[in-house]
Amino acid sequence: MNTKGKTYVTLWLCSMLIGLSILLVSQSRAREVLRISTSAQVYDAYLRDAIPAFEEQAGIQVDVFISSSVSSLGRLMNGMCDLATTVEGLTFRYGEYGYLEIPFCKDPLIVIAHPTVEIDSLTEQQVQGIFSGATKKWKELGGPDERIILVVPGNTSAAYKNFDRQAMRGRRIHYDFMSYLSTMAVKAVQRVPYTVSFIGQGAVAGQPGLKTFKISGRAPDDPKYPYHQVFSFAVEGNPVGFSKAFIDFTFSEEGQAIIRKRNMTPVPLSAY
């Protein structure tokens, strides 16, 4: 082989080695990703701040998919994510299939309204009257002579199911508008006068244009406030690798500070 031919072979080998090294690096980087599926409530209340902090601290990229608790668990069971969050908790069948629930946060489930509603407190019975449709006008509750406009999260969302169970207690929820994601109902309340809805407090902490009711005189930070939700991680088997790293971050001082900043309460880590 002449010198020119050897040069071509050498260049070809070099290009192949460079290409292979790029591929290996790309694959290595691709593996440095934690896939999280989450409910919209947990994302707005915790993950929106926690993910960037974790990425910076751990050097691990996080890909997040936002939907509902039910969808998040379904994606976990189908291998579409490494870690899921839920605001509903795992039923017994998940445990039978080897899935583990790790609670990490307690969040008050609050009743919110547009600031045009000049009322500060509702009783539990009044809440039932509003969302059952029995109470038609704010005037009946000491507010303005305007019709109550009901905007509720989607009936597959954890916020809807938890509110139905804890607040309504068998009375059917009525509504004028229903949003797909629980957090979309918040935007409607911020923009439309005389509207009312419900949501986890952490998802709206610090947001303007909202009134939060006391319930039977108790503010959401009162230990005896009647409605609350629990945020949990769900993972297949005992957490390992990047999933464990993120869970450990959540229970670290930095993760706990993010939870408290959103007016929520950290849940002590249980053994797993």
C-alpha positions in Angstrom: 0.0 0.0 0.0 1.4 3.4 -0.9 1.8 6.3 1.4 -1.4 8.0 0.1 -3.4 4.8 0.7 -2.0 4.5 4.2 -3.0 8.1 5.0 -6.6 7.4 3.9 -6.8 4.3 6.1 -5.3 6.2 9.0 -7.8 9.0 8.5 -10.7 6.5 8.2 -9.7 4.7 11.4 -9.4 8.1 13.2 -12.8 9.2 12.1 -14.3 5.8 13.2 -12.6 6.1 16.6 -13.9 9.7 17.0 -17.4 8.7 15.9 -17.4 5.7 18.3 -16.1 7.8 21.2 -18.9 10.4 20.5 -21.5 7.7 20.4 -20.2 6.2 23.7 -20.2 9.6 25.4 -23.7 10.3 24.1 -24.9 7.0 25.3 -23.3 7.6 28.7 -24.9 11.0 28.9 -28.2 9.6 27.8 -28.0 7.2 30.8 -27.4 10.1 33.2 -31.2 10.9 33.1 -33.8 10.4 35.8 -37.3 10.1 34.3 -40.1 11.4 36.6 -43.8 11.2 36.0 -45.8 13.5 38.2 -49.2 15.0 39.0 -49.5 18.7 38.1 -50.1 19.5 41.8 -46.8 17.9 42.9 -44.9 19.6 40.1 -46.2 23.1 40.9 -45.9 22.6 44.7 -42.5 20.9 44.9 -40.8 19.6 41.7 -40.7 23.0 39.9 -38.2 24.2 42.5 -36.7 20.8 43.5 -35.7 19.5 40.1 -33.3 22.4 39.2 -31.8 22.3 42.7 -31.2 18.5 42.4 -29.8 18.8 38.9 -27.3 21.3 40.1 -26.3 19.4 43.2 -26.2 15.9 41.8 -25.2 16.6 38.2 -28.1 14.3 37.0 -30.5 15.5 34.3 -34.2 15.1 35.1 -36.9 14.5 32.4 -40.3 15.2 33.8 -43.8 14.3 32.4 -46.7 16.2 33.9 -50.2 14.6 34.0 -52.3 13.2 36.8 -51.5 10.8 39.7 -53.3 8.0 37.9 -51.4 8.6 34.7 -48.1 8.9 36.5 -48.6 5.5 38.2 -49.6 4.0 34.9 -46.4 5.2 33.2 -44.4 3.8 36.1 -46.0 0.4 35.7 -45.3 0.5 31.9 -41.6 1.3 32.3 -42.0 4.8 31.0 -40.4 6.5 34.0 -38.1 5.6 36.9 -40.0 7.5 39.6 -43.6 8.6 39.9 -45.4 10.9 42.3 -49.0 10.5 43.5 -51.4 12.5 45.6 -53.8 9.5 45.9 -51.6 6.8 47.5 -51.0 3.3 46.2 -53.8 0.7 46.5 -53.1 -2.8 47.7 -52.6 -4.2 44.2 -49.5 -2.0 43.6 -47.9 -3.6 46.7 -48.7 -7.0 45.3 -46.7 -6.1 42.2 -43.7 -4.9 44.1 -44.3 -1.1 44.0 -43.4 0.9 47.1 -45.0 4.2 48.3 -42.8 6.7 50.1 -44.8 9.7 51.6 -42.8 12.9 51.8 -45.2 15.9 52.2 -48.5 16.9 53.7 -50.4 19.6 51.8 -53.6 21.4 52.9 -56.4 21.0 50.4 -57.8 24.6 50.2 -60.9 26.3 48.9 -60.0 29.3 46.8 -62.1 32.1 45.2 -61.6 35.2 43.1 -60.9 38.3 45.3 -64.3 39.7 44.4 -65.8 37.2 46.9 -65.7 39.2 50.1 -66.0 36.3 52.6 -63.1 35.1 54.8 -64.4 31.9 56.3 -66.8 29.0 55.4 -68.1 26.2 57.5 -67.8 22.6 56.3 -71.5 22.6 55.7 -71.3 25.7 53.6 -68.5 24.2 51.5 -70.8 21.2 50.9 -73.6 23.5 49.9 -71.5 25.4 47.5 -70.0 22.5 45.6 -73.2 20.4 45.7 -75.0 23.3 43.9 -77.5 23.8 46.8 -76.1 27.3 47.5 -76.6 29.4 44.3 -75.4 32.9 45.3 -72.7 34.4 47.4 -75.3 36.5 49.1 -76.6 33.4 50.9 -73.2 33.2 52.6 -72.9 36.9 53.5 -71.1 37.9 50.3 -72.1 39.9 47.1 -75.4 39.4 45.3 -73.7 37.4 42.5 -74.1 33.8 41.2 -71.5 31.3 42.5 -69.4 30.0 39.5 -68.0 26.6 40.2 -64.7 25.6 38.5 -63.3 22.2 39.5 -60.3 20.1 38.7 -60.8 17.1 36.4 -62.7 14.2 38.0 -59.7 11.9 37.5 -57.3 14.3 39.4 -56.3 13.6 42.9 -57.5 17.0 44.1 -61.0 16.1 42.9 -61.0 12.6 44.5 -59.6 13.8 47.8 -62.0 16.8 48.0 -64.9 14.5 47.1 -63.9 12.1 49.9 -63.0 14.6 52.6 -65.2 17.6 52.0 -68.3 16.3 50.2 -68.8 13.0 52.0 -71.2 11.4 49.6 -72.7 14.6 48.2 -72.2 14.9 44.4 -69.9 17.7 43.2 -71.6 20.0 40.8 -69.7 22.5 38.5 -70.0 25.0 35.8 -66.6 24.3 34.3 -64.2 21.4 34.7 -60.4 21.6 33.9 -58.2 18.7 32.7 -55.4 19.5 35.1 -56.1 20.6 38.7 -53.8 23.6 38.3 -55.7 24.9 35.3 -58.7 25.5 37.6 -56.5 28.0 39.5 -56.0 30.1 36.4 -59.7 30.3 35.8 -60.3 31.5 39.4 -57.7 34.1 39.0 -59.3 35.6 35.9 -63.1 35.2 36.4 -64.9 37.1 39.1 -67.1 35.2 41.6 -65.5 31.9 40.8 -64.6 29.2 43.5 -62.5 26.1 43.3 -60.2 23.8 45.4 -56.5 22.9 45.1 -53.5 21.9 47.2 -52.1 24.9 48.9 -48.5 24.2 47.8 -49.5 24.5 44.1 -50.7 28.1 44.6 -48.4 29.4 47.4 -47.5 33.0 46.7 -49.7 33.4 43.6 -51.6 36.6 43.3 -55.3 37.0 42.5 -56.7 34.4 44.9 -58.6 34.3 48.1 -58.1 31.4 50.5 -61.0 30.6 52.9 -60.6 29.5 56.5 -62.8 26.5 57.1 -64.8 26.7 60.3 -62.5 29.4 61.4 -59.3 27.3 60.9 -56.6 28.5 58.5 -54.8 25.9 56.3 -51.7 26.0 58.6 -53.8 25.1 61.6 -53.1 21.4 62.6 -56.8 20.8 62.9 -57.6 22.2 59.4 -60.1 19.5 58.1 -58.8 18.9 54.5 -55.4 17.8 53.4 -53.5 15.6 50.9 -50.3 13.5 51.2 -47.7 13.6 48.4 -45.8 10.3 47.9 -43.1 8.9 45.6 -43.8 5.6 43.9 -41.1 3.3 42.8 -40.7 -0.3 41.7 -38.9 -2.2 44.5 -36.6 -0.4 46.9 -35.3 2.8 45.4 -31.8 2.6 43.8 -29.6 4.7 41.6 -30.9 8.1 40.5 -34.4 7.5 42.0 -32.8 7.0 45.4 -30.7 10.0 44.9 -33.7 12.2 44.3 -35.6 10.7 47.2 -32.6 11.3 49.5 -32.5 14.9 48.2 -36.1 15.4 49.1 -35.5 14.3 52.7 -32.3 16.4 52.9 -32.3 19.9 54.5 -32.5 21.5 51.1 -35.5 19.4 50.0 -37.3 20.0 53.3 -36.7 23.7 53.0 -38.4 23.7 49.6 -41.5 22.0 51.1 -41.7 24.4 53.9 -41.3 27.4 51.6 -44.5 26.4 49.9 -46.4 26.3 53.2 -46.5 22.5 53.3 -45.3 20.1 56.0 -42.6 17.5 55.5 -43.4 13.9 56.3 -40.7 12.0 58.2 -38.9 9.4 56.2 -40.2 5.9 56.9 -37.9 2.9 56.5 -37.9 1.2 53.1 
